[in-house]
Amino acid sequence: MRRIRGIGAVAFAGVAAIALAGCQQGSANSDGGGDGDAVTLQFQSLSDQPTTQAAIEEIVDAWNAENDDVQVKIVQAGWDGTYDKLITQFTGGTAPDIIHFEASSIVSFAADGYLADLTDLIDPELKSDISEGIWESVTHDDQIVAYPSTLQSYMAFANADLLDAAGVEIPTGETMTWEELQEIAKATTTGDQFGLGWGLGSPTATMMSLSLGNDGGFFEGEGEDVTIEVGDDELAAAERIHEMAYTDKSIEPTSLTQSGSDVLPSFYGGKVAMTVQGSFQATNIANDAPEGFNWVALPPLEGTAGAFQAANPQTYSVNVDSEYVEESAEFLNFFMGGENLAKIAYADALIPSSEAARAEVEELAGDDAAWQQVLASGEGLVGPPFLKVSKYTEWKDTIATPAFQQYLANQIDRDQLATQLTDGWADVAG
């Protein structure tokens, strides 16, 4: 069987794999212009892949070379602890001008009035090139509070040789059902090998996203006027995973307590035949897998309602207290241009939000089969209800994550899980 080269092995050729030098954190506009000086915008970036950092640096350098009067300074940060850090920055008046985060986590900042209204500052051509559904994910009280950039999906990756040895035909359709995934996992489970390794140590984002494929929305309403429903549709994905782990015994049990990255060595070592990961992991698989490792990206998972997952894009917002909101938006219009966004998406193995960027990525990817599946999975990304819920992040961190963890550890049953999620929301919502 021919080896299908992964995304990272052919990642954006024009980006040197270098890490950015660290920048000192300063308060918003601390280098701001005045009396003829150039304006300097603080741009807090969370991108942690060296190739992505290099792509961002290249884009910023191109802007700075053409805009002497508005310079952009990258403030390199990380994803861990960002929410709490931003709370401190906003309340202390030290938040940067431009803020990189994600749609599900900016709702409370928008509700508290920390993010500028960008509705009339977005380039009209860019606005029309991104679907209404994705714009909806960054809209609060009829105000667009962020530029949606790149999105991830959850994808199944398989060791093609192990599937072949088990007599399993690799799915080739446009989608793959949960039943197919379960049957493949059972067929490839042997005495010393599990069919699937799934890093669900932090399970809530996965469960919320995949529930949409079964028409499970969890929430109805917006802001603080929200109700929750935890029924069969909402828990279908979790129940299926639980069944595979404890009835079929086709999921490697330790993997349920790990991160996605922690599972990859078992995948490379042939201990698990498949793994479900964020699409961005395709880059790491291609770069880190042993020489000759024969892997494939499988078609998008399809539930009873379709191959739908949550569109929870990475975002770029502007601090409402910035002295340079218009200049920040002008830079972001440049930053989000098709060619620029494609560089970032391609380096990160993520799905770009705009049609122009997707077309650029398709050119960069050529006939790479893994990239074709990544882009195909993006067709089912839809705006999830939780993006409109002001206290979603608090519920996710304090209620949902420990409840899902207990369920996946077989410490509580399905009904107890539903009760914890429902009653926990009542406590959080007050």
C-alpha positions in Angstrom: 0.0 0.0 0.0 1.3 3.4 -1.0 2.3 5.7 1.9 0.2 8.9 1.9 2.5 11.7 2.9 1.1 13.9 5.6 0.6 17.6 5.7 3.6 18.6 7.8 6.0 16.9 5.5 5.1 19.3 2.7 4.2 22.3 4.9 4.5 25.8 3.6 7.8 25.9 1.8 8.3 29.6 2.1 8.2 29.6 5.9 11.5 28.9 7.6 11.1 26.7 10.7 12.3 29.2 13.2 10.9 30.3 16.5 10.2 33.9 17.3 12.4 35.7 19.8 10.4 36.5 22.9 9.0 39.9 23.3 8.5 41.7 26.6 4.8 42.1 27.6 3.8 45.7 27.8 0.6 47.6 28.4 -1.6 48.4 25.4 0.0 51.0 23.2 3.0 51.4 25.5 5.0 52.1 22.4 2.2 54.2 20.8 3.0 57.1 18.6 2.6 60.7 19.2 4.2 64.0 18.0 5.0 62.4 14.6 6.2 59.1 16.0 5.0 55.8 14.5 2.2 54.0 16.1 3.2 50.6 17.5 0.5 48.0 17.9 1.0 45.2 20.5 -0.1 42.0 18.8 -0.4 39.1 21.3 -0.1 35.8 19.4 -0.7 32.4 20.9 0.6 30.3 17.9 3.0 27.7 19.3 4.2 25.8 16.2 7.6 27.1 15.0 6.4 27.1 11.3 3.3 29.0 12.3 5.3 31.5 14.3 7.6 32.0 11.3 4.6 32.5 9.0 3.1 35.1 11.3 6.5 36.9 11.7 6.8 37.0 7.9 3.4 38.5 7.5 4.1 41.1 10.2 7.4 41.9 8.6 5.7 42.5 5.3 3.2 44.9 6.9 5.9 46.8 8.8 8.0 47.2 5.6 5.1 48.9 3.9 3.7 50.9 6.8 6.2 53.1 8.5 3.5 55.0 10.4 1.9 51.9 11.9 4.3 49.2 13.2 3.2 45.9 14.7 5.1 44.2 17.5 4.5 40.6 18.2 4.0 39.6 21.8 4.5 35.9 21.9 2.3 34.1 24.5 1.0 30.6 24.9 -2.5 29.0 25.1 -2.2 27.7 28.7 -3.7 30.0 31.2 -4.6 32.6 28.5 -8.2 33.2 29.8 -7.1 34.1 33.3 -4.2 36.1 32.0 -6.6 38.2 29.8 -8.9 38.8 32.8 -5.9 40.3 34.6 -4.8 42.3 31.6 -8.2 43.7 30.9 -9.0 44.6 34.5 -5.5 46.1 34.9 -5.5 48.1 31.7 -2.5 46.2 30.3 -4.2 44.2 27.5 -2.5 44.4 24.1 -4.1 46.1 21.1 -4.7 42.9 19.2 -5.7 39.7 21.0 -5.4 36.2 19.6 -7.8 33.7 21.2 -10.8 31.5 20.2 -14.5 32.1 19.7 -15.8 30.1 22.6 -13.5 31.9 25.0 -14.1 35.6 24.0 -17.9 35.6 24.8 -17.5 36.8 28.3 -15.0 39.4 27.3 -17.4 40.7 24.7 -20.2 40.7 27.2 -18.1 42.7 29.7 -17.4 45.3 27.0 -13.7 44.6 26.6 -13.7 44.0 22.8 -14.1 46.7 20.1 -17.0 46.5 17.6 -15.3 45.7 14.3 -18.5 45.5 12.2 -17.8 48.6 10.1 -14.0 48.2 10.0 -13.8 44.8 8.3 -12.8 44.9 4.6 -16.1 44.3 2.7 -14.4 41.8 0.3 -13.1 39.8 3.3 -16.5 39.9 4.9 -18.2 38.5 1.9 -15.6 35.7 1.6 -16.4 34.2 5.0 -19.7 32.4 5.6 -22.4 34.0 7.7 -22.2 31.0 10.0 -18.6 31.6 10.8 -19.2 35.4 11.3 -22.1 34.5 13.6 -19.6 32.7 15.8 -17.8 36.0 16.5 -20.9 38.2 16.8 -22.2 39.4 20.2 -25.2 41.7 20.5 -25.1 42.3 16.8 -21.5 43.4 16.9 -18.7 41.5 15.3 -16.0 41.4 18.0 -13.3 39.4 16.2 -11.9 38.2 12.9 -12.4 34.4 12.6 -9.2 32.9 11.2 -8.6 29.2 11.3 -10.6 26.2 12.5 -9.9 22.7 13.5 -11.9 19.6 13.1 -11.6 16.2 14.8 -10.3 13.5 12.5 -9.5 9.8 12.6 -6.0 8.8 11.5 -5.2 5.1 10.9 -2.1 2.9 10.6 -2.9 1.5 7.2 -0.7 -1.5 7.6 -2.5 -2.6 10.8 -5.9 -2.2 9.1 -4.7 -4.2 6.2 -3.4 -6.9 8.5 -6.8 -7.1 10.1 -8.5 -7.5 6.7 -10.1 -4.0 7.1 -10.7 -2.0 4.0 -9.9 1.7 4.5 -13.0 3.8 4.1 -13.0 5.9 1.0 -16.4 7.5 1.0 -17.1 11.2 1.6 -17.9 10.4 5.3 -17.4 7.6 7.8 -20.1 6.6 10.2 -19.6 6.1 13.9 -20.6 2.5 13.3 -17.8 2.1 10.8 -15.3 3.6 13.2 -16.5 1.2 15.9 -16.3 -1.9 13.6 -12.8 -1.0 12.5 -11.7 -0.5 16.1 -13.1 -3.9 17.1 -11.5 -5.6 14.1 -8.1 -4.2 14.8 -8.1 -5.0 18.6 -5.9 -7.9 19.4 -4.2 -9.2 22.5 -1.5 -6.6 22.5 -3.1 -3.9 20.3 -6.1 -1.7 20.7 -8.1 -0.5 17.7 -8.3 3.1 18.9 -6.4 5.6 21.1 -8.3 8.7 21.9 -6.7 11.5 24.0 -9.7 12.7 26.1 -8.0 14.0 29.2 -9.8 17.3 28.5 -12.9 16.0 26.8 -15.4 18.8 26.8 -14.5 20.5 23.6 -14.6 17.2 21.7 -17.9 16.1 23.2 -19.5 19.5 22.5 -18.3 19.5 18.9 -19.1 15.9 18.0 -22.6 16.1 19.6 -23.6 18.4 16.7 -23.3 15.4 14.3 -26.2 13.8 16.2 -28.2 17.1 16.4 -27.1 17.6 20.0 -26.9 21.3 20.9 -26.9 21.3 24.7 -27.9 25.0 25.0 -30.7 27.3 23.7 -30.6 31.0 24.0 -27.9 33.7 24.2 -25.9 35.6 26.8 -27.3 34.8 30.2 -30.8 34.0 29.1 -30.0 30.3 28.4 -31.4 26.9 29.1 -29.7 23.5 28.8 -30.9 20.2 27.6 -28.8 17.0 28.0 -30.6 14.2 26.2 -29.8 11.3 23.9 -28.6 13.5 21.1 -26.2 15.5 23.3 -24.7 12.3 24.8 -24.7 10.0 21.8 -20.9 10.6 21.1 -19.9 10.1 24.7 -22.1 7.0 25.0 -20.5 5.5 21.9 -17.0 6.2 23.2 -17.9 4.7 26.6 -19.3 1.6 24.8 -16.1 1.1 22.8 -14.0 1.5 25.9 -15.9 -0.7 28.3 -18.0 -3.1 26.3 -16.0 -3.6 23.1 -12.7 -2.9 25.0 -11.4 -1.5 21.7 -10.2 1.8 23.0 -6.8 1.9 24.9 -8.0 2.9 28.4 -5.0 4.9 29.4 -5.5 7.2 26.3 -8.8 8.4 27.8 -6.8 10.2 30.5 -4.2 11.6 28.1 -3.9 14.5 25.7 -4.0 13.9 22.0 -0.2 14.4 21.8 0.4 11.9 24.5 -1.4 9.2 22.4 0.7 9.7 19.3 3.7 7.6 20.5 1.3 4.6 20.9 0.0 5.3 17.4 3.6 5.4 16.0 4.6 2.3 17.9 1.7 0.2 16.7 0.0 -0.1 20.0 -3.2 1.5 18.6 -4.4 1.1 15.0 -6.2 4.4 14.9 -6.3 7.7 16.8 -8.8 10.6 16.8 -7.0 13.9 16.9 -7.5 17.6 16.1 -6.8 18.1 12.4 -3.7 20.1 13.3 -2.0 16.9 14.5 -1.6 15.9 10.9 1.5 18.1 10.8 3.0 16.4 13.9 2.3 12.9 12.5 4.0 13.7 9.3 7.0 15.3 11.0 7.4 12.9 13.9 6.3 9.5 12.7 9.0 6.9 12.2 10.4 6.5 8.7 8.1 4.2 6.6 5.1 4.6 8.9 2.1 4.1 6.6 -0.7 6.3 7.8 -3.9 7.7 6.3 -6.4 10.3 7.3 -9.9 8.8 7.3 -13.1 10.6 6.1 -15.0 12.9 8.4 -17.1 11.2 11.1 -20.9 11.3 10.4 -23.6 11.1 13.0 -27.3 10.7 12.6 -27.7 14.4 11.6 -24.6 14.5 9.3 -20.8 15.1 9.5 -21.2 18.3 11.6 -18.8 19.6 14.1 -18.5 22.9 15.9 -17.0 25.9 14.2 -15.0 27.4 17.0 -12.4 29.5 15.1 -9.3 31.0 16.4 -9.9 34.7 16.6 -8.2 38.1 16.4 -10.0 40.8 18.5 -9.1 44.4 19.2 -9.0 45.8 22.8 -11.8 48.4 23.1 -9.4 50.6 25.2 -6.8 50.7 22.5 -6.0 54.2 21.2 -5.7 52.6 17.7 -8.7 50.5 17.1 -8.9 51.6 13.4 -5.2 51.0 12.8 -5.5 47.6 14.4 -8.4 46.6 12.2 -6.5 47.9 9.1 -3.6 45.6 10.0 -6.0 42.6 10.6 -7.6 43.2 7.2 -4.1 42.7 5.7 -3.3 39.8 8.0 -6.5 38.0 7.0 -5.9 38.3 3.3 -6.2 35.0 1.4 -2.5 34.4 0.8 -1.5 35.4 4.4 -4.3 33.3 6.1 -3.4 30.4 3.9 0.2 30.5 5.1 -0.9 30.3 8.7 -3.5 27.6 8.1 -1.1 25.5 6.0 1.6 25.7 8.6 -0.8 24.7 11.4 -2.8 22.1 9.4 -6.0 24.0 10.1 -8.9 25.0 8.0 -8.9 28.7 6.9 -12.2 30.6 7.3 -12.2 32.4 4.0 -12.8 30.9 0.5 -9.8 32.7 -0.9 -7.5 31.2 1.8 -9.0 27.7 1.2 -8.3 28.0 -2.5 -4.7 29.0 -1.7 -4.3 26.0 0.7 -5.7 23.6 -2.0 -2.9 24.9 -4.3 -0.2 24.5 -1.6 -1.5 21.0 -0.7 -1.7 19.7 -4.3 -2.8 16.1 -4.3 -1.9 15.4 -0.7 -4.6 13.0 0.5 -4.4 14.0 4.1 -5.0 17.6 3.3 -7.9 16.7 1.1 -9.5 15.0 4.2 -8.7 18.0 6.4 -10.5 20.4 4.0 -13.4 17.9 3.5 -13.9 17.9 7.3 -14.3 21.7 7.2 -17.4 21.4 5.0 -19.4 20.3 8.1 -18.3 23.0 10.5 -21.3 24.9 11.8 -21.8 27.5 14.5 -22.6 25.8 17.8 -25.1 27.1 20.4 -22.4 27.3 23.2 -20.6 30.2 21.4 -23.5 32.4 22.5 -23.5 31.4 26.1 -21.8 33.9 28.4 -21.0 31.5 31.2 -20.0 28.6 28.9 -16.3 28.7 29.8 -17.0 28.6 33.5 -19.4 25.7 33.0 -17.0 23.9 30.8 -14.1 24.2 33.2 -15.9 23.6 36.5 -18.7 21.3 35.6 -18.5 19.6 32.2 -14.9 18.6 32.2 -14.8 16.8 35.5 -18.2 15.2 34.7 -17.1 13.9 31.3 -13.8 12.7 32.9 -15.7 10.7 35.5 -18.0 9.2 32.9 -15.1 8.2 30.6 -13.3 6.7 33.7 -16.5 4.6 34.3 -17.0 6.2 37.7 -20.5 7.5 36.9 -23.2 6.2 34.5 -24.9 8.0 31.7 -27.8 9.3 33.8 -25.5 10.6 36.5 -23.5 12.4 33.8 -26.6 14.1 32.5 -27.6 15.1 36.0 -24.2 16.6 36.7 -24.2 18.6 33.5 -27.7 19.9 34.0 -27.6 20.7 37.7 -24.1 22.1 37.3 -25.4 24.6 34.7 -28.1 25.7 37.1 -25.4 26.4 39.7 -23.2 28.3 37.3 -26.1 30.3 35.7 -27.4 31.2 39.2 
